[in-house]
C-alpha cells in the first residue's frame, strides 16, 4: 500500500459492518462509520514505527475526533 501511495495511485478502504449511522445522523466510534468506504489520501510512518492513514469520508458527514485527529495532542 505504501508503494502505491508513493506512486500516486488511487487507494480506498472500507470498514466492516453495516452502516446504520449515516441515515440516522448518529456519531459514534470517533467518527468512523461501520460498513463505509473511505479514500486513503496519504500514508505515513512515524519515528516509532506506527503507520498512520489520512482518510477521507466521501460523504463528508462525520470527522474522526480520536487520537491523531486534527485537534489531538
Secondary structure, DSSP 4 states (H G I P E B T S, - for coil): -HHHHHTT---EEE-SS---STTTT---GGGPPTT-EEEEEEEEE-TTS-EEEEEEETT------STTSTT--
